[in-house]
Amino acid sequence: MSNFDSDGSTGNEWDERGDLAWNEFDWERYLREQDEAVVRYLRFYQACKATPNRIDVVAEKMDWGQPDWSEENDESDVSDEPGEDGRFEEDEDVYTLHKNPIFIATKAIYLGLNRSWQSLAADPAKVPQALAVGLLASLQRGEEQAVQAIHALDFGDYAMAVSLFKRALGTLNGSLALANGDAMVRHRHALAWREEALPQLFDLREIWLRVMGECREELDHPADDEE
């Protein structure tokens, strides 16, 4: 899906590979690497915040849209067989949801929003506590709903993904309403946060709307069954 190709290429990958002989340490290392990808995205995103097409620029910086992320990826150099110790090669590109570009972008933008709001809202002199709690809950609820949608997307259930993204958009609109409410604009520090946050919330909406549009295209024109 353009620079945000949602096809995780799961394709029963685990069935083909059999039991992945990784222990808890291996998975912890893998998850830390994926956490670093989220932080890297956020770093690129914040550096490009003044760029109008920042979500596309950041996608390029993350190397999305390159052959690595396409269905035509040449995997001839990658072995599907484990080594003698039962493990796959170190550079094996094991796929989980955590590698999905939509997941990474969504988690990263929400990470930035949550960090900045929590830091500000911790001081009751700067933000009314009702607003502090309400907006934080809205941000966290929107992120959770978006992640559920990305799960559906990753499994190829495009109709469910659209429905879940619509829920996430509804919650995001609630976050926007809070950000534009009287309680926000009456407080100087909160208003400054709002000016930084609004473009980020609109970027989330743009990413999700793109994905929803492409999901609907898939539903209207499903790909021919592979021979």
C-alpha positions as CSV (number, residue, x, y, z in Angstrom):
1,M,0.0,0.0,0.0
2,S,2.2,2.7,-1.4
3,N,4.9,3.5,1.2
4,F,2.7,2.0,3.9
5,D,2.4,-1.5,2.3
6,S,0.3,-3.4,4.8
7,D,0.9,-6.8,3.4
8,G,2.9,-8.5,6.1
9,S,3.5,-11.4,3.8
10,T,2.4,-13.7,6.6
11,G,1.2,-16.3,4.0
12,N,1.2,-19.2,6.5
13,E,4.9,-18.4,7.0
14,W,4.9,-20.1,10.4
15,D,3.4,-23.2,8.9
16,E,6.1,-23.3,6.2
17,R,9.0,-22.8,8.7
18,G,7.8,-25.2,11.3
19,D,8.7,-24.5,14.9
20,L,10.9,-21.4,15.2
21,A,13.6,-22.5,17.6
22,W,13.9,-19.3,19.6
23,N,13.9,-19.0,23.3
24,E,12.8,-16.1,25.5
25,F,16.1,-14.3,25.1
26,D,15.8,-14.5,21.3
27,W,12.3,-13.1,21.3
28,E,13.2,-10.4,23.8
29,R,16.1,-9.3,21.6
30,Y,13.7,-9.3,18.6
31,L,11.1,-7.2,20.4
32,R,13.7,-4.7,21.5
33,E,14.7,-4.3,17.9
34,Q,11.1,-3.6,17.0
35,D,10.8,-1.1,19.8
36,E,13.9,0.6,18.4
37,A,12.1,0.8,15.0
38,V,9.3,2.7,16.6
39,V,11.7,5.1,18.3
40,R,13.6,5.5,15.0
41,Y,10.4,6.4,13.2
42,L,9.5,8.9,15.9
43,R,12.9,10.5,15.6
44,F,12.6,10.9,11.8
45,Y,9.0,12.1,12.2
46,Q,9.9,14.8,14.7
47,A,12.8,15.9,12.5
48,C,10.4,16.3,9.6
49,K,7.6,18.0,11.5
50,A,7.8,21.1,9.3
51,T,7.7,19.1,6.1
52,P,4.2,19.1,4.5
53,N,4.5,15.5,3.2
54,R,6.3,14.2,6.3
55,I,4.6,10.8,6.5
56,D,5.8,10.0,3.0
57,V,9.3,11.4,3.7
58,V,9.6,9.4,6.9
59,A,8.4,6.2,5.2
60,E,11.3,6.7,2.7
61,K,13.7,7.2,5.5
62,M,12.5,3.9,7.0
63,D,13.1,2.2,3.7
64,W,9.5,1.3,3.2
65,G,8.4,0.9,-0.3
66,Q,11.7,-0.6,-1.2
67,P,11.9,-4.2,-2.4
68,D,12.3,-5.3,1.2
69,W,8.7,-4.5,1.8
70,S,7.1,-5.6,-1.4
71,E,5.4,-8.9,-2.4
72,E,8.0,-9.3,-5.1
73,N,10.9,-9.4,-2.6
74,D,13.6,-11.8,-3.8
75,E,14.1,-14.3,-1.0
76,S,16.4,-16.6,-2.9
77,D,19.2,-15.8,-0.5
78,V,17.1,-16.6,2.5
79,S,17.0,-20.2,3.8
80,D,13.7,-21.6,5.1
81,E,15.7,-24.4,6.9
82,P,17.1,-24.0,10.4
83,G,20.7,-24.6,11.1
84,E,22.1,-27.5,13.0
85,D,21.2,-25.9,16.3
86,G,17.6,-25.6,15.2
87,R,17.9,-21.8,14.8
88,F,17.4,-19.8,11.6
89,E,20.1,-17.6,10.3
90,E,20.8,-14.5,12.3
91,D,19.8,-12.2,9.4
92,E,16.5,-14.1,8.8
93,D,13.7,-11.5,8.4
94,V,11.2,-13.1,10.7
95,Y,7.9,-11.3,10.4
96,T,5.5,-10.4,13.1
97,L,2.9,-7.6,13.5
98,H,5.6,-5.4,15.0
99,K,7.3,-5.0,11.6
100,N,4.1,-3.8,9.9
101,P,4.7,-0.2,8.8
102,I,1.2,0.9,9.8
103,F,1.8,-0.5,13.2
104,I,5.2,1.2,13.6
105,A,3.9,4.6,12.3
106,T,0.8,4.5,14.6
107,K,2.7,3.4,17.7
108,A,5.4,6.0,17.1
109,I,3.1,9.0,16.6
110,Y,1.0,8.0,19.6
111,L,4.2,7.5,21.6
112,G,5.2,11.1,20.9
113,L,1.7,12.4,21.8
114,N,1.4,10.4,25.0
115,R,4.9,11.4,26.2
116,S,4.4,15.1,25.7
117,W,0.9,15.1,27.1
118,Q,1.8,13.0,30.2
119,S,4.8,15.3,30.9
120,L,2.6,18.4,30.7
121,A,-0.6,17.0,32.4
122,A,1.4,15.8,35.4
123,D,1.4,19.4,36.6
124,P,-2.2,20.4,37.7
125,A,-1.2,24.0,37.6
126,K,-0.8,23.7,33.8
127,V,-3.7,21.4,32.9
128,P,-7.0,20.8,34.6
129,Q,-7.0,17.3,35.9
130,A,-10.3,16.4,34.2
131,L,-8.8,17.4,30.8
132,A,-5.6,15.6,31.7
133,V,-7.3,12.3,32.4
134,G,-9.9,12.6,29.6
135,L,-7.4,13.3,26.8
136,L,-4.9,10.7,28.0
137,A,-7.7,8.1,28.0
138,S,-8.8,9.1,24.6
139,L,-5.3,8.8,23.1
140,Q,-4.8,5.4,24.7
141,R,-8.2,4.2,23.5
142,G,-7.5,5.4,20.0
143,E,-4.2,3.6,19.9
144,E,-5.7,0.4,21.1
145,Q,-8.4,0.4,18.5
146,A,-5.9,1.2,15.7
147,V,-3.7,-1.7,16.8
148,Q,-6.8,-4.0,16.6
149,A,-7.4,-2.8,13.1
150,I,-3.8,-3.4,12.1
151,H,-4.2,-7.0,13.4
152,A,-7.2,-7.5,11.1
153,L,-5.2,-5.9,8.3
154,D,-2.3,-8.2,8.9
155,F,-4.5,-11.3,8.6
156,G,-6.0,-10.0,5.4
157,D,-9.5,-9.4,6.9
158,Y,-10.0,-6.1,5.1
159,A,-13.6,-5.6,6.0
160,M,-13.0,-6.0,9.7
161,A,-9.9,-3.7,9.4
162,V,-12.0,-1.0,7.9
163,S,-14.6,-1.3,10.6
164,L,-12.0,-1.2,13.3
165,F,-10.2,1.8,11.7
166,K,-13.6,3.6,11.7
167,R,-13.8,3.1,15.4
168,A,-10.3,4.4,15.8
169,L,-11.2,7.4,13.7
170,G,-14.2,8.0,15.9
171,T,-12.0,8.1,19.0
172,L,-9.4,10.2,17.3
173,N,-12.2,12.7,16.5
174,G,-12.9,12.7,20.2
175,S,-9.3,13.5,20.9
176,L,-9.5,16.4,18.4
177,A,-12.7,17.6,20.1
178,L,-10.9,17.7,23.5
179,A,-7.9,19.4,21.9
180,N,-10.2,22.1,20.5
181,G,-12.4,22.4,23.6
182,D,-12.6,25.5,25.9
183,A,-10.7,23.7,28.7
184,M,-7.7,23.4,26.4
185,V,-7.7,26.8,24.8
186,R,-8.1,28.6,28.2
187,H,-4.7,27.3,29.4
188,R,-1.5,28.6,27.9
189,H,0.6,25.5,28.3
190,A,-2.2,23.2,27.1
191,L,-2.7,25.5,24.1
192,A,1.0,25.3,23.2
193,W,0.7,21.5,23.3
194,R,-2.4,21.6,21.1
195,E,-0.5,23.5,18.4
196,E,2.1,20.8,18.3
197,A,-0.3,17.9,18.6
198,L,-3.0,18.8,16.0
199,P,-0.7,18.0,12.9
200,Q,0.2,14.7,14.5
201,L,-3.5,13.7,15.0
202,F,-4.3,14.7,11.5
203,D,-1.3,12.6,10.2
204,L,-2.7,9.6,12.1
205,R,-6.0,10.2,10.4
206,E,-4.4,10.5,7.0
207,I,-2.5,7.2,7.4
208,W,-5.6,5.3,8.5
209,L,-7.7,6.8,5.7
210,R,-5.2,5.8,3.1
211,V,-5.2,2.2,4.4
212,M,-9.0,2.1,4.6
213,G,-9.2,3.3,1.0
214,E,-6.8,0.6,-0.2
215,C,-8.7,-2.0,1.9
216,R,-11.9,-1.0,0.1
217,E,-10.2,-1.4,-3.2
218,E,-9.1,-4.9,-2.3
219,L,-12.7,-5.7,-1.3
220,D,-14.1,-4.2,-4.5
221,H,-11.5,-5.8,-6.7
222,P,-10.1,-8.9,-5.0
223,A,-6.9,-10.3,-6.6
224,D,-7.3,-13.3,-8.8
225,D,-6.6,-16.6,-7.0
226,E,-3.1,-17.8,-7.5
227,E,-2.8,-20.7,-9.8
